[in-house]
Each structure stands twice: as C-alpha cells, then as structure tokens.
Amino acid sequence: MNIQQGKPNRPGSKDREKFIRYNWKIKAGQCRVIEDGKPPTIMNTRDAVEYAQDMGLDLVEVGYDPRSGVSTAKICEYGKYVYDIKRREKLAKKQARANTAELKCLQMHLTTDTADYERMVEQAKSFLAEGDRVKLSLRFRGRRELSNIGYAKELMKGLLSRFDGLAVLDSQPALNGKELSCIIRKA
C-alpha cells in the first residue's frame, strides 16, 4: 500500500485506500478515539481533533465502518504513523522475498559432454544448498534427437541419481514439447 497525502485523482477510484485521512480531513461525524494506555472512547470528530491538537499530536484515521458511520482514529504524530506503515510494508516485502525459493533452470542437450553434465550437477547442488528449486531440462534439437526419447529418459534418470539424499522430486520427468524436464528441491 503506497501512502500518499492529499486527495485521490478521482472520487470513485480504487486508490482511495492509499490515502490516510487525518485531523480535519476525517469526514465521519463521530470517531472511536484510540489513545495509548486508555480504552477507546467515542467522540465527536471536531472535539477529537481539538483534543489531539491540544496535546500537540494529530488525529489519524485508522479505519472506517460504513454501516455505523463511525471511524476509528488514533492520536499520534502523522509523519511517524506513515513512516511506521511504510517500514512495516518494506519489511513484509523483504521477508516475503526471502521466504520464496527461486526456480533456477539448467538446460542441457543430448549431445552435451559429460564434463558439462558434471559442472551442471555441481551448480544444481549449490542452488539446492541455497534453498532454491532447480528445473533440469533436456532440450531436443531436430527430429533425430526427438526420436531418442528413451535415451533421454535414461540420461535424466542418471542425472537424478546423483541427487539421491540431497534433493526430492517436485515433478516427475515429463515431455513438454521438445523438452524433457523435472523440478527438484532440497530434501
């Protein structure tokens, strides 16, 4: 949620949630006022804004209940409130990014040399150690390679046997067009 000050571009726009009303911009007639260390009280919005400004703080709208017409407002510093929201959103994005495992793709062909296979196996093991998922794919070039599907399946089984104990199959080796592929993840 991107926080902005002022008015949205259009009155009926979906960007309405991005704007935080505070002080005199709160349109509800009554507010449920939240203060630190005190139970919430329902006050007239005008009185609540004056009460907050007497303390040198702002009245910030936290929520609005359209059925009752009462908004929930918190007495705090507006700038600090917006900063805290942005910081929490940034931290949540960072944690979400850290918790998702990337899918790394390793592409090989039937004519790839054994030394290159070994290098790709080591690379896949390093990806698995980092917690990423790995897609192993054997690509077929032309009709001649596509006719050797049996050999390709044996080659894929040989590749997967090198990951015994290190990885688990997420998806079985399957032929998708001109590619035999499977996805493995850390065991």
Backbone as CSV, one residue per row, in Angstrom:
resi,resn,N_x,N_y,N_z,CA_x,CA_y,CA_z,C_x,C_y,C_z
1,MET,0.847,-1.173,0.000,0.000,0.000,0.000,0.885,1.226,0.000
2,ASN,0.812,1.988,-1.041,1.597,3.202,-1.177,0.850,4.339,-0.495
3,ILE,1.472,4.996,0.453,0.828,6.052,1.226,1.068,7.392,0.555
4,GLN,-0.006,8.149,0.354,0.110,9.466,-0.242,-0.731,10.451,0.555
5,GLN,-0.370,11.705,0.452,-1.149,12.745,1.109,-2.054,13.402,0.078
6,GLY,-3.078,14.082,0.542,-3.941,14.830,-0.352,-5.123,14.022,-0.803
7,LYS,-5.673,14.383,-1.962,-6.871,13.748,-2.478,-6.510,12.786,-3.603
8,PRO,-7.302,11.718,-3.760,-7.079,10.833,-4.899,-7.489,11.520,-6.191
9,ASN,-7.043,10.982,-7.320,-7.325,11.593,-8.613,-8.819,11.672,-8.890
10,ARG,-9.546,10.601,-8.628,-10.978,10.581,-8.867,-11.670,10.193,-7.586
11,PRO,-12.857,10.738,-7.331,-13.565,10.412,-6.091,-13.916,8.938,-5.968
12,GLY,-14.237,8.259,-7.067,-14.627,6.853,-7.003,-13.503,5.898,-7.299
13,SER,-12.262,6.358,-7.274,-11.150,5.493,-7.670,-10.824,4.465,-6.596
14,LYS,-10.171,3.399,-7.025,-9.776,2.340,-6.098,-8.565,2.748,-5.277
15,ASP,-7.941,3.842,-5.633,-6.764,4.318,-4.907,-7.150,4.971,-3.588
16,ARG,-8.415,4.938,-3.247,-8.908,5.586,-2.037,-8.192,5.047,-0.796
17,GLU,-7.875,3.746,-0.823,-7.244,3.124,0.340,-5.832,3.650,0.573
18,LYS,-5.212,4.225,-0.429,-3.832,4.674,-0.308,-3.712,5.974,0.475
19,PHE,-4.817,6.645,0.713,-4.780,7.938,1.360,-5.231,7.808,2.804
20,ILE,-4.465,8.392,3.684,-4.790,8.365,5.104,-5.342,9.730,5.482
21,ARG,-6.544,9.717,6.002,-7.145,10.981,6.438,-6.663,11.283,7.849
22,TYR,-6.428,12.549,8.092,-6.023,12.954,9.431,-6.555,14.353,9.710
23,ASN,-6.688,14.628,10.998,-7.208,15.903,11.502,-8.512,16.294,10.808
24,TRP,-8.559,17.428,10.151,-9.806,17.960,9.600,-10.223,17.259,8.320
25,LYS,-9.412,16.364,7.792,-9.778,15.633,6.581,-10.655,14.419,6.876
26,ILE,-10.832,14.100,8.153,-11.698,12.993,8.548,-13.139,13.441,8.356
27,LYS,-13.906,12.679,7.572,-15.245,13.104,7.197,-16.350,12.561,8.094
28,ALA,-16.056,11.537,8.883,-17.087,10.937,9.731,-17.498,11.910,10.828
29,GLY,-18.746,11.815,11.240,-19.255,12.702,12.299,-18.714,12.328,13.666
30,GLN,-18.516,11.030,13.882,-18.014,10.570,15.177,-16.797,9.675,14.960
31,CYS,-15.942,9.642,15.967,-14.719,8.832,15.921,-14.609,7.986,17.172
32,ARG,-14.116,6.790,16.982,-13.719,5.955,18.115,-12.236,6.255,18.305
33,VAL,-11.913,7.000,19.352,-10.559,7.513,19.547,-9.732,6.520,20.357
34,ILE,-8.563,6.200,19.820,-7.632,5.286,20.486,-6.457,6.110,20.975
35,GLU,-6.204,6.019,22.263,-5.049,6.682,22.879,-4.189,5.624,23.528
36,ASP,-2.900,5.871,23.612,-2.008,4.910,24.252,-2.356,4.783,25.728
37,GLY,-2.596,3.547,26.155,-2.834,3.275,27.558,-4.242,3.575,28.039
38,LYS,-5.143,3.993,27.177,-6.521,4.285,27.574,-7.481,3.480,26.709
39,PRO,-8.660,3.140,27.258,-9.637,2.416,26.446,-10.223,3.336,25.365
40,PRO,-10.665,2.776,24.227,-11.233,3.604,23.161,-12.515,4.310,23.613
41,THR,-12.651,5.554,23.208,-13.857,6.333,23.535,-14.432,6.907,22.252
42,ILE,-15.749,7.012,22.195,-16.398,7.593,21.027,-16.620,9.075,21.284
43,MET,-16.121,9.903,20.350,-16.206,11.354,20.487,-16.673,11.960,19.167
44,ASN,-17.130,13.178,19.238,-17.410,13.956,18.052,-16.064,14.215,17.359
45,THR,-16.023,14.150,16.020,-14.764,14.288,15.289,-14.111,15.640,15.552
46,ARG,-14.884,16.679,15.562,-14.345,18.026,15.799,-13.684,18.115,17.176
47,ASP,-14.366,17.564,18.197,-13.806,17.589,19.554,-12.540,16.726,19.640
48,ALA,-12.555,15.608,18.930,-11.393,14.709,18.964,-10.176,15.371,18.311
49,VAL,-10.384,16.097,17.213,-9.273,16.781,16.539,-8.711,17.868,17.455
50,GLU,-9.582,18.636,18.080,-9.126,19.685,19.004,-8.382,19.081,20.188
51,TYR,-8.890,17.956,20.694,-8.255,17.272,21.825,-6.845,16.817,21.441
52,ALA,-6.705,16.253,20.235,-5.396,15.781,19.773,-4.448,16.947,19.550
53,GLN,-4.943,18.041,18.979,-4.082,19.188,18.710,-3.675,19.903,19.990
54,ASP,-4.520,19.831,21.019,-4.139,20.401,22.323,-2.934,19.663,22.908
55,MET,-2.831,18.379,22.580,-1.689,17.596,23.058,-0.491,17.714,22.121
56,GLY,-0.640,18.422,21.007,0.454,18.588,20.052,0.602,17.406,19.104
57,LEU,-0.466,16.629,18.955,-0.447,15.449,18.091,-1.533,15.570,17.024
58,ASP,-1.649,14.543,16.209,-2.656,14.514,15.151,-3.654,13.402,15.422
59,LEU,-4.835,13.548,14.843,-5.849,12.505,14.875,-5.803,11.822,13.508
60,VAL,-5.380,10.558,13.477,-5.169,9.834,12.228,-6.235,8.745,12.109
61,GLU,-6.947,8.739,10.971,-7.991,7.741,10.748,-7.342,6.397,10.427
62,VAL,-7.693,5.393,11.221,-7.127,4.056,11.062,-8.105,3.154,10.300
63,GLY,-9.394,3.361,10.515,-10.406,2.549,9.851,-11.728,3.271,9.835
64,TYR,-12.647,2.762,8.985,-13.963,3.373,8.882,-14.995,2.272,8.712
65,ASP,-16.066,2.348,9.507,-17.163,1.399,9.416,-18.328,2.096,8.729
66,PRO,-18.599,1.777,7.453,-19.660,2.482,6.732,-21.060,2.182,7.267
67,ARG,-21.247,1.042,7.925,-22.573,0.722,8.454,-22.963,1.635,9.608
68,SER,-22.018,1.879,10.502,-22.333,2.718,11.658,-21.961,4.180,11.436
69,GLY,-21.138,4.451,10.435,-20.726,5.830,10.164,-19.689,6.350,11.142
70,VAL,-19.090,5.450,11.916,-18.087,5.837,12.908,-16.714,5.416,12.394
71,SER,-15.771,6.335,12.406,-14.414,5.985,12.007,-13.581,5.720,13.254
72,THR,-12.564,4.905,13.086,-11.630,4.627,14.171,-10.399,5.481,13.922
73,ALA,-10.023,6.251,14.917,-8.897,7.174,14.763,-7.942,7.010,15.931
74,LYS,-6.685,7.269,15.654,-5.629,7.125,16.655,-4.970,8.475,16.863
75,ILE,-4.665,8.772,18.095,-3.968,10.023,18.401,-2.472,9.728,18.402
76,CYS,-1.773,10.302,17.421,-0.334,10.099,17.279,0.210,11.153,16.328
77,GLU,1.518,11.113,16.078,2.121,12.005,15.094,1.891,11.413,13.712
78,TYR,1.351,12.203,12.792,1.010,11.724,11.459,2.242,11.222,10.705
79,GLY,3.311,11.997,10.699,4.518,11.613,9.975,5.109,10.310,10.491
80,LYS,5.109,10.147,11.807,5.637,8.935,12.402,4.753,7.734,12.062
81,TYR,3.440,7.943,12.028,2.495,6.883,11.697,2.726,6.401,10.251
82,VAL,2.856,7.334,9.311,3.089,6.991,7.909,4.440,6.286,7.759
83,TYR,5.449,6.770,8.451,6.769,6.146,8.415,6.701,4.704,8.906
84,ASP,5.983,4.464,10.004,5.859,3.114,10.545,5.158,2.175,9.562
85,ILE,4.118,2.668,8.897,3.403,1.841,7.922,4.330,1.475,6.764
86,LYS,5.054,2.448,6.241,5.970,2.182,5.125,7.069,1.207,5.536
87,ARG,7.574,1.379,6.750,8.640,0.498,7.238,8.128,-0.937,7.375
88,ARG,6.897,-1.094,7.912,6.319,-2.428,8.062,6.081,-3.086,6.702
89,GLU,5.596,-2.310,5.736,5.365,-2.853,4.396,6.669,-3.276,3.745
90,LYS,7.698,-2.466,3.910,9.006,-2.786,3.328,9.567,-4.054,3.957
91,LEU,9.424,-4.179,5.277,9.904,-5.367,5.976,9.112,-6.601,5.549
92,ALA,7.798,-6.462,5.376,6.975,-7.592,4.940,7.359,-8.035,3.536
93,LYS,7.630,-7.084,2.639,8.070,-7.429,1.284,9.404,-8.164,1.324
94,LYS,10.308,-7.664,2.171,11.626,-8.270,2.271,11.524,-9.702,2.791
95,GLN,10.679,-9.915,3.805,10.514,-11.253,4.358,9.825,-12.179,3.365
96,ALA,8.856,-11.654,2.616,8.174,-12.473,1.619,9.143,-12.892,0.525
97,ARG,10.020,-11.987,0.143,11.016,-12.292,-0.880,12.008,-13.330,-0.362
98,ALA,12.361,-13.242,0.916,13.338,-14.173,1.486,12.738,-15.564,1.664
99,ASN,11.425,-15.631,1.895,10.791,-16.922,2.143,10.451,-17.683,0.868
100,THR,10.447,-17.017,-0.267,10.123,-17.709,-1.501,11.402,-18.221,-2.155
101,ALA,11.359,-19.474,-2.535,12.515,-20.084,-3.201,12.409,-19.804,-4.695
102,GLU,13.510,-19.412,-5.268,13.531,-19.154,-6.700,13.624,-20.471,-7.458
103,LEU,13.199,-20.436,-8.708,13.315,-21.592,-9.579,14.470,-21.335,-10.543
104,LYS,15.537,-22.089,-10.382,16.707,-21.964,-11.247,16.614,-23.028,-12.338
105,CYS,16.878,-22.651,-13.563,16.777,-23.575,-14.701,18.162,-23.943,-15.222
106,LEU,18.370,-25.225,-15.416,19.588,-25.723,-16.040,19.195,-26.476,-17.294
107,GLN,19.669,-26.012,-18.451,19.302,-26.603,-19.728,20.470,-27.382,-20.309
108,MET,20.157,-28.582,-20.784,21.156,-29.438,-21.399,20.587,-30.015,-22.680
109,HIS,21.453,-30.585,-23.485,21.048,-31.254,-24.709,21.557,-32.680,-24.663
110,LEU,21.078,-33.498,-25.580,21.545,-34.891,-25.609,23.021,-34.981,-25.958
111,THR,23.522,-34.002,-26.678,24.918,-34.035,-27.120,25.863,-33.319,-26.158
112,THR,25.362,-32.883,-25.017,26.210,-32.207,-24.042,27.236,-33.194,-23.490
113,ASP,28.462,-32.739,-23.324,29.558,-33.597,-22.884,29.407,-33.940,-21.395
114,THR,30.016,-35.038,-20.966,29.898,-35.481,-19.573,30.516,-34.480,-18.605
115,ALA,31.581,-33.814,-19.006,32.197,-32.811,-18.125,31.219,-31.653,-17.885
116,ASP,30.481,-31.284,-18.917,29.477,-30.222,-18.752,28.329,-30.681,-17.861
117,TYR,27.940,-31.973,-17.974,26.924,-32.508,-17.075,27.379,-32.412,-15.628
118,GLU,28.643,-32.782,-15.392,29.180,-32.725,-14.023,29.166,-31.300,-13.487
119,ARG,29.549,-30.357,-14.342,29.545,-28.953,-13.920,28.129,-28.496,-13.581
120,MET,27.168,-28.914,-14.385,25.778,-28.517,-14.126,25.226,-29.195,-12.883
121,VAL,25.645,-30.407,-12.610,25.221,-31.091,-11.380,25.763,-30.347,-10.162
122,GLU,27.030,-29.942,-10.219,27.605,-29.173,-9.107,26.885,-27.832,-8.929
123,GLN,26.549,-27.203,-10.046,25.824,-25.935,-9.993,24.436,-26.142,-9.382
124,ALA,23.772,-27.231,-9.758,22.460,-27.537,-9.203,22.561,-27.807,-7.704
125,LYS,23.617,-28.485,-7.283,23.802,-28.751,-5.851,24.009,-27.458,-5.073
126,SER,24.726,-26.503,-5.664,24.909,-25.220,-4.974,23.583,-24.455,-4.894
127,PHE,22.763,-24.530,-5.947,21.439,-23.889,-5.908,20.571,-24.522,-4.828
128,LEU,20.629,-25.850,-4.724,19.838,-26.551,-3.710,20.309,-26.190,-2.306
129,ALA,21.610,-26.004,-2.141,22.152,-25.630,-0.833,21.647,-24.249,-0.406
130,GLU,21.401,-23.369,-1.390,20.869,-22.039,-1.087,19.371,-22.063,-0.806
131,GLY,18.724,-23.203,-1.051,17.299,-23.322,-0.786,16.424,-23.099,-2.006
132,ASP,17.026,-22.965,-3.185,16.252,-22.738,-4.404,15.808,-24.072,-5.007
133,ARG,14.747,-24.009,-5.798,14.327,-25.183,-6.562,15.065,-25.153,-7.895
134,VAL,15.288,-26.330,-8.477,16.055,-26.423,-9.716,15.232,-27.185,-10.753
135,LYS,15.142,-26.603,-11.939,14.477,-27.272,-13.063,15.564,-27.800,-13.984
136,LEU,15.617,-29.122,-14.101,16.559,-29.770,-15.009,15.814,-30.050,-16.306
137,SER,16.341,-29.570,-17.411,15.648,-29.800,-18.684,16.627,-30.266,-19.749
138,LEU,16.203,-31.282,-20.470,16.934,-31.785,-21.638,16.179,-31.309,-22.869
139,ARG,16.837,-30.495,-23.673,16.189,-29.947,-24.868,16.561,-30.795,-26.083
140,PHE,15.581,-30.991,-26.933,15.792,-31.763,-28.160,15.864,-30.810,-29.341
141,ARG,16.911,-31.005,-30.163,17.059,-30.191,-31.371,16.869,-31.099,-32.581
142,GLY,15.811,-30.845,-33.296,15.578,-31.606,-34.519,14.903,-32.939,-34.284
143,ARG,14.521,-33.581,-35.392,13.794,-34.851,-35.320,14.674,-35.985,-34.826
144,ARG,15.950,-35.935,-35.178,16.846,-37.021,-34.797,16.952,-37.141,-33.281
145,GLU,17.124,-35.999,-32.587,17.208,-36.038,-31.125,15.855,-36.370,-30.516
146,LEU,14.782,-35.892,-31.122,13.449,-36.150,-30.594,13.081,-37.629,-30.697
147,SER,13.699,-38.333,-31.625,13.426,-39.764,-31.769,14.141,-40.592,-30.693
148,ASN,15.072,-39.996,-29.957,15.835,-40.701,-28.912,15.290,-40.409,-27.518
149,ILE,13.982,-40.471,-27.355,13.369,-40.153,-26.056,13.776,-41.187,-24.999
150,GLY,13.899,-42.449,-25.400,14.318,-43.497,-24.452,15.693,-43.201,-23.880
151,TYR,16.624,-42.806,-24.740,17.973,-42.452,-24.281,17.920,-41.227,-23.359
152,ALA,17.062,-40.261,-23.698,16.943,-39.043,-22.890,16.407,-39.370,-21.489
153,LYS,15.445,-40.299,-21.413,14.899,-40.680,-20.103,15.962,-41.380,-19.260
154,GLU,16.772,-42.219,-19.888,17.865,-42.875,-19.164,18.884,-41.846,-18.677
155,LEU,19.175,-40.873,-19.528,20.103,-39.801,-19.152,19.561,-38.994,-17.979
156,MET,18.260,-38.712,-17.991,17.632,-37.958,-16.896,17.662,-38.770,-15.606
157,LYS,17.411,-40.090,-15.693,17.491,-40.941,-14.503,18.898,-40.934,-13.928
158,GLY,19.911,-40.954,-14.813,21.301,-40.888,-14.359,21.601,-39.570,-13.659
159,LEU,21.057,-38.469,-14.194,21.241,-37.161,-13.547,20.575,-37.134,-12.172
160,LEU,19.345,-37.653,-12.111,18.605,-37.630,-10.845,19.227,-38.546,-9.804
161,SER,19.911,-39.596,-10.235,20.549,-40.494,-9.273,21.701,-39.800,-8.542
162,ARG,22.257,-38.753,-9.132,23.340,-38.010,-8.481,22.833,-37.118,-7.350
163,PHE,21.515,-36.953,-7.284,20.934,-36.109,-6.238,20.269,-36.930,-5.136
164,ASP,20.532,-38.254,-5.079,19.933,-39.092,-4.040,20.360,-38.594,-2.663
165,GLY,19.385,-38.364,-1.800,19.656,-37.877,-0.451,19.787,-36.369,-0.353
166,LEU,20.090,-35.705,-1.459,20.229,-34.239,-1.450,18.950,-33.540,-1.866
167,ALA,18.196,-34.161,-2.768,17.029,-33.494,-3.337,15.866,-34.465,-3.468
168,VAL,14.678,-33.870,-3.563,13.440,-34.622,-3.747,12.775,-34.098,-5.008
169,LEU,12.137,-34.995,-5.757,11.440,-34.585,-6.969,10.162,-33.828,-6.630
170,ASP,9.997,-32.639,-7.183,8.736,-31.905,-7.080,7.802,-32.343,-8.194
171,SER,8.360,-32.533,-9.371,7.569,-33.026,-10.505,8.382,-34.080,-11.246
172,GLN,7.710,-35.135,-11.635,8.363,-36.234,-12.348,8.839,-35.754,-13.714
173,PRO,9.862,-36.392,-14.287,10.309,-36.014,-15.627,9.167,-36.195,-16.630
174,ALA,8.864,-35.132,-17.356,7.766,-35.156,-18.318,8.222,-34.487,-19.609
175,LEU,7.659,-34.955,-20.706,7.984,-34.411,-22.015,7.016,-33.274,-22.325
176,ASN,7.544,-32.056,-22.441,6.750,-30.881,-22.778,7.267,-30.322,-24.091
177,GLY,6.593,-30.670,-25.180,7.046,-30.205,-26.483,8.372,-30.856,-26.838
178,LYS,9.400,-30.034,-26.991,10.735,-30.546,-27.326,11.662,-30.478,-26.118
179,GLU,11.103,-30.745,-24.943,11.893,-30.634,-23.725,11.436,-31.697,-22.731
180,LEU,12.377,-32.397,-22.155,12.117,-33.344,-21.074,12.610,-32.662,-19.807
181,SER,11.695,-32.384,-18.877,12.109,-31.606,-17.712,11.494,-32.147,-16.434
182,CYS,12.151,-31.819,-15.328,11.633,-32.139,-13.992,12.142,-31.058,-13.024
183,ILE,11.471,-30.939,-11.889,11.838,-29.940,-10.886,12.216,-30.665,-9.611
184,ILE,13.348,-30.278,-9.040,13.797,-30.864,-7.771,13.948,-29.766,-6.730
185,ARG,13.832,-30.154,-5.470,14.009,-29.225,-4.358,14.824,-29.907,-3.266
186,LYS,15.294,-29.095,-2.339,16.150,-29.602,-1.266,15.365,-30.588,-0.388
187,ALA,16.011,-31.676,-0.009,15.356,-32.707,0.806,15.227,-32.256,2.241
